[in-house]
Amino acid sequence: MPVPIKLLLFYKKGWNPKLPQYSLRTDLLEKNSTAASFKGMLEKTRKHAIICMEGFFAYAKDKWDKSHAPPYFKVGDLVLLSTINFNNIKGCKMLKDSFAGLFVIKSLHG
């Protein structure tokens, strides 16, 4: 028994495809002008949201490209690790070392 595509979309992406514009009956659009204007308003809002999202994605990509710097170290270099986010070091924070290391870089990813 095949699973309906709408059910798959709901469970995989958490998206419910029953949007208001899909529940409008086509015969109402011909009889009632308010339903037609409501559908037009929904369509205009949807197009505006798509344009806003595309603009934001371009802005975010531009910001990422400007701030992202390629790594300047290579495999085999010796590096120090910052211990700011280490939670397992007991004792006074003022007395703990700021860095741990020297560690050898075995591989790069990302």
N, C-alpha and C positions, 0 to 999 in steps of 0.2 A: 504494500500500500504506500504510494508516494506521499511525501509530506508536502503540504501546500507551501508555496514560496513566501507567502505573507507570514506564516508561522515561523519559517526559518529566519526571515529578517528580524522578527521580533525577538527570538531567542539568541541569535548570533550577535546582533548589534544593539539590542535593547531599544529598537525603534518600532513604534506602533504605526503601521501604514494607514490607519484609519484617521486621516486628517479631515477637517471640515469640508474642504473642497471636493473630497471623494464621496462624501455622503449626500451631496446635492443631487436631487433627481433631475434628469434632463427635461422632463415634461414641465417641471416647475419653472425652469429658466425661460420657457416660451410663454407661460401664463402670467408669471409674476415678475415685474420689473425689479423689485427689491432683491429677489434672489439672484438675478443677473448682475445687478450692481454689487452685491455681496461677493459673488464669484470673481468679478473684475477686481474688486478691492483686494481680495486674497491673492490673486495672481500678481497684481502690482506690488504688494508687500513681499511676496516670495521673490520676485525679480530684484527688488531693492536689497533684500537680505543677501542674495547671491552676489550682487555687486559689492556690498560691504565686506562680505567674507573674502572675496578675491582680493580686494584692496588690503585687508588686514594680512592675508597670507603673504602678499608681495612685500608689505612693510616689515613683517617679522623676518622674512628671508633676507631682506636688505640689512636689517639690524644685525642678524646673525653673521652675515658675510663680513660686515664691517668689524665686528668685535672678535670674530674667530681668528685665532692665530695658529698656524701650523706648529707642531712640536719642534723644538730646536735641539732635542736630544735624540740619540740613536741607540740601537741595541748594543749592549756591552758597556754603556756609560754608567758611572756611579752616581746615585742620586740620594737625597735625603727626603724622608717623609715627614710632613707636618703632623704634629700630635694634637692639634686643636680639638678635633672631633673624637679623640679616643676617650671612651668612657670607662675603660677597664684599668686605668692607672690610678692606684690608690694614693692617698696622701694629699698634701697641700698643693694646690694648683700653681702657686707662685714658685714652688721649688722644682716642679717637673720640667723636663727638657722640652724645648719648643719643637725639636726635630728628633727623629729616630733614623738611624742609618749608619752607614752607607749600604745601599742595596744596589745590586747589579740589575739592569734592565734586560730581561730575557726576551720579551717580544712587545710589539706595539699593536694596539687595536683601536678602532674607532676613528 
